[in-house]
Amino acid sequence: MRILWAILCQSSVVDKQTNNLSLFNVIEEIQIVGPSGGSVQKDARLDLIAPRVFDLVIMFARSDFESPEKGKGRVRMKGPEPFSKEGLPQEFEVDLIEHPRSRMIVKIPGIPITGKGTHQFLVDCSSVGQDWESLFELPILVTVHLPDTISPSL
């Protein structure tokens, strides 16, 4: 089993007639507004949750297109150093028996933010009878701005 791609977005829709996938508001970076009049140190620990439901869309494929496979997938999240606490383990079935590819849409009910820097979504797979293998890392940059440093929108 392998992963062709993974994308974090605010929402996704699969058209029932064509099976085409639409991704809305792809997330590459999360900007957090810090406290007014305060300061956020570079190495400050944050214990926040980005309070929104996100979709992590993953495209799985057979290792060999001719050989059906079945297994499990798992999504974890790891924060930046020095606060690299892991969280968010979600497991799901991946069935590549009838079709050589399969999309999985994992609903993420809020992203734990532990500090400024790059957070990683880690996607692991386990074929039947095998150990977990890390197959994909999706980096999401988290920046923190103070209210007086945000540029006004035009």
Buried (B, 14 or more C-beta within 10 A) or exposed (E): BBBEEBBBBEBBEEEEEEEEBEBEEEBEEBEBEBEEEEEBEEEEEBEBEBEEEBBBBBBBBBEEEEEEBEBBBBBBBBBBEEBEEEEBEBEEEBEBEEEBEBBBBBEBEEBBBBBBBBBBBBBBBBBEEEEBEEBBEBEBBBEBEBEEEEEEEE
